[in-house]
Amino acid sequence: MSSVSGRRHTAAKNSNGNEAVQGFVQKVYSSDGRLHDSLEEEMIAFLTDDEAQLHTYDDLTKVNPVTPTTVLLCLQARYGMKVFYTHAGCTLVALNPFRSVPDLYSLDTMTGYHCTPKLKESKPHIFIVAEEAYRNVKGQLAPVDQSLVVSGESGAGKTWTSRCLMKYYATVATSSSLLESQDTVEKIERRVLDSNPIMEAFGNACTLRNNNSSRFGKYIQLQLDRCQLLVGASVQTYLLEKTRVACQPANERNFHIFYQMMKEGTDAQRKEWNIPHGHRFVWLPNVEKSIEEDSFHETVDAMVHMGINTERQRQIFRILAGLLHLGNMKFFLSADESQPCTIKEQSKECLQRAAELLQLAADELEMCLSVRTLKAGKHSIHKPCSQAECCVRRDCLAKVIYAQLFEWLVTFINNSICADKSTWCNFIGVLDVYGFECFQTNNLEQLCINYANEKLQQHFVAHYLRAQQEEYVSEGLQWSFVKYQDNQCCLDLLEGSPISVFSLLDEESRLNRASDAKVLRIRLEKELSDNGSISWDKFSKVPHFTVAHYAGKVNYKIQSMVEKNKDPVAPEIISILQKSGNCLLQHIFIEKESEHSPNRALSKVTVVSKFKNSLERLMSILHTTTPHYTRCIKPNSDCKPFIFKKEEVIIQLEACGIVETIHISAAGFPIRIPFKCFIQRYGAILQCSNIKSQTPNLAQVGSDIDFLLQEVQKVLDLVFQHSAHNVKGEHKSLVHCGRTKVFLTQLMLDLLEDKRKTILSKCAFSIQCCWMRYQRRRRHERHHSATLIQAVVRSWLVRRRVQRWDRAAASIQKSWRKWKALLKCLAEAELDNAEDFMSEDTPVIREQGSVQLSTIQEPVMVQGWPMGLALASAPSISVSLTATVFQKMKSVVASLKLPSRRGEYKVETNQNMQGVASIRAQPKGSVKLHCQRSPLLYADMQPELRNGVTGFNEILLEKTL
């Protein structure tokens, strides 16, 4: 940055811009005189020099000097360039564009922020806050649980921001690679997202400052398992503005669900609800106004996905339609004061429709609204109500029905999306509460809403502005305190002990008498006049009191504040609702009765005390988590796109303490880690270095701070030595070791995390190498073992097969020898003493075991079996045999095993040729014998196909022939 004189020289060239800047500075600060002359000159020079580059400051801690003016002009420049998010130290400033911006919240944008390795180098976005919280959970930095607090005034964009955060986590925290769990993941993601349209339809309304204003607070816990995957969610709600059902402020609307039914209900549904087209309802003002949230089909689809069946939806919509008809009832005073108020004919029709839709008896409903039951011991006294009391009881009936229906919906949503405690271990909470409100007429609802915003502001002040600075001093850091606006005085006024606005309200509400606004004002003035945060207009005729909140002064009307705090519900109203024919309505109020003892009046617990207790539980949750703040800023009160009103914005910046936050964030250390936790997380850097150091046993070291400090210093020195960044000269500005904690900037934390990640990567690589070596060695051993087993099995199978072959060969040889011996014996016995038949043309067996062939002169010896193998070489041979017995001769011929070719071989006996007598019967004609198959399994009985004979058969043929 150039010198001051250089800036003045540049400013002279841009005198027009300089005058504009000076004019704005004087306009903002002339009345207060908060800037010194030197600071003002430096600020003007900065704005003049860098006016064209103001939109490039994505973090306001880079602005120098940091003043409300410089911060405001930077935001204005970025808003003009359609950049809506800016870092302000430890918080994120979000400007509402009041228009849909393409690709600003697309799936690709979510993936880009989720996958970026260096999140701080990315452009400011709400997804950065979401990803930081998610990475804190993955890194298990204590406290592990996270809270995202979205704050701002009504219409600043808190509901939309919360919706984007939930969509981000439902997208990035449900990416599971397991196919079998994909359906479950999609179901959880869908139900978590579908809870938003239902709660917004039943809990949001169109107000003067916002078309989709949350009329209740909610804290959504997104439950994560050990793998940081979304497994469920739960919703906690705070102070639904149920009075809006029966009383809507001027130019505002009722809850969205009523307008959705009126505009998009089908003809069949309208017929069931008794709502014809063009029908007007007292409790449904500004019905002609159309907004984006009037989407009935989206609400119904969300109910279906959430598991609310068609019949249950039908019961819900009948109840809502009954409430609308109930609002059209009008009461008139009776001529006889002892009689209850009357209902005219037109109102009786509304009464009949309401009773029919709520499934109540019309006469009982009329009696309940117009007659009050008083208990006097064991006796009951019925007293007619005045016209005003009848209207109050009617409104009370509508409010209690709607409030209980809303609670039932929240309980149903929790049962549908909440995971079992054993399945999740951490959570990320998203807090969306009503913004700070200041209307022309403010009552108990606005007091409670602004009290909630005061508590959140106090949490921010205590966590970021006060606690950090006090801790710096106690830990020995050289620190000059930054002044900030502390709202503790306002909180003491509202909730302090023993006397406060809430305690006086509760005390007045518990008295068994009619409230008096003037009396309560006198008590407030008497008891709380010492507190500078409360004041009164003594000239006003309307009882009121004014509270100086952190965001500005608000005037509260005392009239009807006590009645609203009592929130009385007559027992007869609960009793008649328990008799309803509508199963849902009956179930809701029977459950409500079971939660309270019958003898205890439901009005004993006041609205203020109930809201205060629920808010205390919320604050205790926030104190046990790591908070991430997002400040939503409303650029203009008209909700028009891309219009930036400086006067309105600077009030919001001053109210939420943005400038003080920037000062502390720029000069301080946002990360604080105790020595013991630091060594536990980053001690691996020291272990894996070349420095010989033993890991301290933290359990034995205990409270030895000096030893832990030495170890911490070694780790930091090692990181600085091996750092690729030029940070050696910035040692003290990046880290400071206090008495018990290490104070770090974000840059130093990134250096430590990068070094730790490198060390862990090396360790993981070594573990992977060892594991892969072990696996490879194990696979080799298994392969070798399998080879040995296979070899043993194969050898056993071969031995078994060879043994079977040996046994088969031995059996064949044995059978063959027996058969050969038998044939030889038969041949010798049959051929002994036989005379051969002599002929010239016929070959004759000359002697035993020989045959005479026609082509060979000498007889050929045939050594027993198989003679057929030798005889088969002569295709046509006649054999004449002489035997004493014909059957023996037949057996010998059959043993030749001639091929079965019909007619080619003819066997004749000598009996037939010579007429020699035989001891047996003389056969006539020729004897034809068919060859039988050889008992040798592998013998080839076709000698003419000798070329195909191999193996053992070939050996037999060679030996035989």
ABEGO torsion letter per residue (X at the ends): XBBAAAAAAAAAABAAAAAAAAAAAAAAAAAAGABBAAAAAAAAAAAAAAAAAAAABABAAABOBBBAAAAAAAAAAAAAAGBABBBBEABBBBBBAGBBBBGAABAAAAAAAAABABAAABBBBAAAAAAAAAAAAAAGBOBABBBBBBBEBBGAGAAAAAAAAAAAAAAAAABBABAAAAAAAAAAAAAAAAAAAAAAAAABBBBAABABBBABBBBBBBBBBAAGBBAEBBBBBBGBBAAAAABBBBGBBBBAAAAAAAAABBAAAAAAAGBBBGBBBAABBGAABBBAABBAAAAAAAAAAAGBBAAAAAAAAAAAAAAAAAAABBBBBBABAABBBBBBAAAAAAAAAAAAAAGBBAAAAAAAAABBBBBBEABBBBBBBBAAAAAAAAAAAAAAAAAAAAAAAAAAAAAAABBBAAABABBBBBBBBBBBBBBABBBAAAAAAAAAAAAAAAAAAAAAAAAAAAAAAAAGBBBBBBBBBBAAAAAAAAABOABBAAAAAAAAAABBBBBBAAAAAAAAAAAAAABAABBBBAABABBBBBBBBAAEBBBBBABGAAAAAAGBBBAAAAAAAAABABAAAAAAAAAAAAABBAABBAAABBAAAAAAAAAAAAAAAAAABBBBBBBBBBABAAGBBGBBBAAAAAAAAAAAGAAAAAAAAAABBABBBBAAAAAAAAAAAAAABABBBBBBBAAAAEABAAAAAAAAAAAAAAAAAABABBAAAAAAAABBBBAABBBBBAAAAAAAAAAAAAAAAAAAAAAAAAAAAAAAAAAAAAAAAAAAAAAAAAAAAAAAAAAAAAAAAAAAAAAAAAAAAAAAAAAAAAABGBBBBBBAABBBBABBGBBBBAABABBBBBBEOBAAAAAAABABBBBBBBBABAAAAAAAAAAAGBBBBBGABBBBBAAAAAGBBBABBBBBEBBBBBBBBBABAABBABAAAAAABBEAAAAAAAAAX
